[in-house]
Amino acid sequence: MALGDTYSQLIAFLDRHAVQYRLIDHSPEGRTEVVSPMRGNALSQAAKCIVLMVKIGKKITKYVLAVVPGDTRVDLNAGRRS
């Protein structure tokens, strides 16, 4: 499924169920501290979603979705040290 399809399906779902929402159009941005003011919320109210690859042994790999507060820094190397 293409990204545009997912977006269209989400908007259609919200409309079908009469959910109130507002669209905030902005260019793609990977930094929460830049996007939060555009959305009108404090950085601490934002959420960062990061997909992490976790190796369990030599042949098993799992993918985990981590959601952290927007004002939190994530040390991606910390898991390697554990």
TORKENU-371266 format. One record per residue (C-alpha): x, y, z; residue in three letters. Coordinates in steps of 0.25 Angstrom, whole numbers. Example, Ala and Ser with C-alpha at 12.3 -4.5 7.8 and 13.67 -1.06 7.14 Angstrom:
// TORKENU-371266
REC  east north    up residuo
REC    49   -18    31     ALA
REC    55    -4    29     SER
This chain:
// TORKENU-371266
REC  east north    up residuo
REC     0     0     0     MET
REC     6    14    -4     ALA
REC     7    25     6     LEU
REC    -3    33    -1     GLY
REC   -13    22     0     ASP
REC   -11    21    15     THR
REC   -13    36    16     TYR
REC   -26    35     8     SER
REC   -31    24    15     GLN
REC   -29    31    29     LEU
REC   -36    43    24     ILE
REC   -47    35    19     ALA
REC   -49    27    32     PHE
REC   -49    40    40     LEU
REC   -59    46    31     ASP
REC   -68    34    31     ARG
REC   -68    34    46     HIS
REC   -70    49    47     ALA
REC   -57    51    55     VAL
REC   -53    65    57     GLN
REC   -39    68    52     TYR
REC   -30    79    46     ARG
REC   -20    77    35     LEU
REC    -7    85    37     ILE
REC     1    84    24     ASP
REC    16    86    25     HIS
REC    28    80    17     SER
REC    33    67    22     PRO
REC    42    70    35     GLU
REC    49    59    43     GLY
REC    51    68    55     ARG
REC    40    69    66     THR
REC    46    82    71     GLU
REC    43    89    58     VAL
REC    29    83    55     VAL
REC    23    85    70     SER
REC    22   100    68     PRO
REC    15    98    55     MET
REC     5    89    61     ARG
REC     3    98    73     GLY
REC     8    89    84     ASN
REC    20    89    94     ALA
REC    31    79    90     LEU
REC    28    71   103     SER
REC    14    69    98     GLN
REC    19    63    85     ALA
REC    22    48    82     ALA
REC    34    42    74     LYS
REC    32    29    68     CYS
REC    44    21    64     ILE
REC    45     7    58     VAL
REC    56    -1    65     LEU
REC    62   -14    59     MET
REC    65   -23    71     VAL
REC    74   -36    69     LYS
REC    71   -47    77     ILE
REC    82   -57    75     GLY
REC    89   -59    62     LYS
REC    76   -63    53     LYS
REC    65   -56    59     ILE
REC    62   -41    57     THR
REC    50   -33    62     LYS
REC    45   -19    59     TYR
REC    39   -11    71     VAL
REC    32     2    71     LEU
REC    37    11    81     ALA
REC    29    24    85     VAL
REC    36    34    94     VAL
REC    32    48    98     PRO
REC    36    59    88     GLY
REC    46    65    98     ASP
REC    54    52   100     THR
REC    67    49    93     ARG
REC    68    34    89     VAL
REC    82    28    91     ASP
REC    81    17    79     LEU
REC    94    11    84     ASN
REC    90     9    98     ALA
REC    83    -5    94     GLY
REC    96   -10    88     ARG
REC   103    -8   101     ARG
REC    93   -16   109     SER
